[in-house]
Amino acid sequence: MNNLEFNITINASAKNIWQVLWYDATYRKWTSVFHEGSYAVSDWKEGSKVHFLTPEGNGMFSIISECKENELMAFTHLGEIKNFEEQPADDKTESWAGAKETYSLKEENGSTVLNVFLNSTGDFEEYFRKVFPSALVAVKELAENPVVISVEVIVAAPIEKAWKYWTSPEHIIQWNNASDDWHTPSAINDLKTGGSFSYTMAAKDGSFSFDFAGVYDEVKTNELIAYTMGDGRKAKIIFSTEGNQTKIVESFDAEEMNSLELQQNGWQAILNNFKKYTEAS
């Protein structure tokens, strides 16, 4: 096998690039350069297995041979997957089984060099030399711009009710929490383009609280809410009717303090709590 190496300088922190590389939604975006719809199944921990898959269920399985968060991810490729099933070794896979693929990050003065090293058989060398630089450009674009996270839910309620419960302070304080040990003791909402909102979110034991606030950029009753948060990040909520139900899709610019996965799970939990409250009321 031949050794190939690619690198790119990205104006972002190593932490931010690391999340772009391995967070499911962004992983799917930059790896679409190799195959549209490709994805991976793993917990991304050292010693764990990874299934690299196409939507049709084909691909390869590997093991994470080394993982240092925000610094290094190394894979050892083991074999082929067909129809979502790991395949026994054959002459074809024996030719590349044991191949290495390593992603390393080195941050300095506000920018980070992403280096990729991989072993390749001669059959794929030309392909990788052509496609891998495009994949790294996609990583760069994702890392240098706000990552947009989306969550959604379908609520068994007409859209008028869903809108009312989403926007009325007396209802907001009932559902606006991600877990039972948090609550929203107060909510102020001036629902109009140019209006503002502020929700006090607090731990029930009194240990911590903060105000989630912003200004509305656009409001269309029963259709759309777009706003800018206090830190400048953007968010959008789209309401649509599906029969007697309401679909709500919420998208927002991610922040850099918490992991993308944690942010997605937190916003999804609040959305799920809204569904639970609205359907029960």
N, C-alpha and C positions, 0 to 999 in steps of 0.2 A: 504493500500500500504506500501511497505517496502522502507526504505531509503538506497540508495547505494552511495558510495563515491569512487572516483578514483583520483589519482594525479601522476604527473610526473615532474621531474626537467629538464628544457631545457636550454641549453647554448645559449640563445638568449634573446634579449630585449622583454619586454612585448608588445611593439608596433609591432615588427616583428611577434610575435606569434599571436597577435590579427588579423593581416592581413591574416595570413595563415588560421586562423579559419574561417573567414567570406568572404574572397575574392573568387569569384565564382570558378575560376580554381583550387585553392588549396582546397577549401571546397569539391569539387567533388572528389579530390584525397583521402583525409583522410576519408571521409564518404563512400567511395567505400568498406571499410571493412564491413560495415553493409549491403550494397546492391550495386552491381556494377551499375554505372550510376546514382546513387542518386544525387539529387541537391535540392536547396532551392530557393524560390522566395520571396524576401523581400527587403525593403530599409534599414533594420537593424537599425531602429530608435525606441526609446522607444515609446510604445503605438501602434506600427505598427503590422500588421498581418504577419505571415510567413506560407508559404505552403512548407512543407517538402515532396518531391515527388520522386517516382521511374520513370524511363523512360516510364513506362506504364500509368503513371498518377494516381497512388495510393499513399496513405500516410496519413498525418495528417495535420491539421491546428492548429496554436498556436498564441499567442500574446506575444510580447516582453514586459514583465512586468517591466523590469529594464535594463537600458543600461548606463554604464559609460565607455567611450572609453578607451581601453587599460587596463581596470580593471575588468569589470563585465558585463556579458550578461546573463539575466535570462528569461526563457520562461515559460509560463503557457500553457499547451496543452489543446485544447478545443474539438477537434472532428476528425472524419475520412474523408478522401478524396477518392473518387472512380471516375475513368475516368475524373480526373481533376476537379471534382465538390465536394464542401463541402456537407457532408451528414448530415441529421437531427440526433439528438441524439437517440440512442436506448439502450437497456440493456447492450450491450457490451461496448459501449463508455462511458456510465454512470459509469462503473466500474473504469475508469481511467481519465475521464475528470477532469481537475483541477490539474493534476499532474505537478510538478515543475521540471525544468532542468536548472541548473545554472553552468556557467563557470566563474571562477575567476582567476585572474593573480596577483601574487605578485613577484615583481622584487627586487633582492638584490645581490650586488657584481657581476654584470655581468651575472647572471643567473636568471631564472624565474621559479617559481612553478606554474604549471597549475593544478587547482583543479576542478573536476567535481562532482556535487551533483545532484542526481535525485531520484524521486519517481518511483517505479516500482511495478506492480502487480506481484504476485507470478509466473504467467505463463511465464514472461519474465526475471525474476531475474537471472536464471542460464545463459541465453543467454547473458545478459548484462555483467555479471561477466566474461564471457569468451571473449567477443568481444571488450568491451570498452578499456581494456589495449592495445590491438593491434591498435585501432584507435589513442590512445594517442602517441604510438610509431611512427605512421605515421606522426602525427603533429610535433613531435620532429625532425624527419628526414627532413621534409620540412622546418622547422624554422631554423635548424642549417646549412642548405646548401642554396646556392643561388636559389631563386625562378626564374624559367624560364618562361617568358611571351611570348606568340605567337600572332602575328597578321597576317592577310592575305588579299589578294585582287585578283580579276581576272580582267585583263586588256584586253580590246578589241584591241589587237595589236599583231603582230608576236613577237616571243621571241627575235629575233635579234634587233628589234626596242626597246623593253622594256629594254634590256640589255644596249643598247647605251644610252638611256635617263637616266637610273639609274646611269651610271658610268661616263658620260661626264660632266666636270665642267660647260660648257655653258648651259647644261640642268639642272644640279643639282641646280643651283642658281634660277631656275624658279619654282621649285616645293618643295624644302626642307623647308617647314614651316607648322606648325600645324594650324595656324589661319592667317587671313588677316592682323593682326597688327604686324606680324613678317615676316622677310625675311632672305635670305642668301646672303649677299653682295659679298662674295668671297668663292671660293672652290678650293682646290688643291687636286689632286687625282693621285697618282702613283700606278695604278692598276696592281699589281703583287704580288705574294707571297713574303713576306718580305718588300714590299713597304708600304708607309704610306699615310694617307689622313688627311685633316684638313678643316672643314667647319666652317666659321664664321656665327653664328646665332645671330640675333640682333632684338630688338624691333624697329619698324620703327620710333618711337618718340625719339630714341636715349637714352632711359632710362637705357637700359641693353643690354649686349652682352656677348657671350662666344664662345670659339672654341670647336667644337665637333671633336675629333681627335682620331686616332688609327693606328694600324699596322695590315696589312693583314697576316693572318695565312695560308690561302688557297684561291686560285682563280682558278675556272674552267669556261672558257668563256661560257656564255649562260646557266650555270648550278648552280654554287655555289660561294658564297662569304662568307668567315669566317674571323673575325677579333677580335682583342683585343683592347678594349677602353683604354683611358689614365689612367683610374682608376683601370684597371685590369679585368674589366668585359668582358665577351665573348658575341659575337653575330654571328648569321648565317642567311644567306638569300639564299633560294632555289628557283630557277626558273624552271618551267616546262611548257610544251606545253599542252594545252587543245583545240584541234581543231585549229582554227585560233586565239585563245586567249592565254594569258600567265598568269599562276598562280604564284603568288609570296607569299612565306611564310617566314616571318621574325620572328626569335626568339632571345631573349636577356636575359641576367641575370639582374634581377631587382636591383635597388639601394634601400637604406633604408630611404632616406630623404623624398620622396614623396610616397603617397599611391600607391599600386599596380594597383588599378583601374585608377588613374590619369595617371600613366605611360602607361598603356595599351591604354587608350583613346588618349593620346598624340601621341604615335607611330602610332596608327591606323589612326589618322587624317592626319599625314604626308603621309602615304601610300595611303590614299584616294585622297590626293592632287596630288600625283604622277600619279595615275590613271586618274584623271581629266585632268591634263596637257598633258599626253602622248596621250590620246584618242582625244584630241582637236588639237593636233599639226600635 
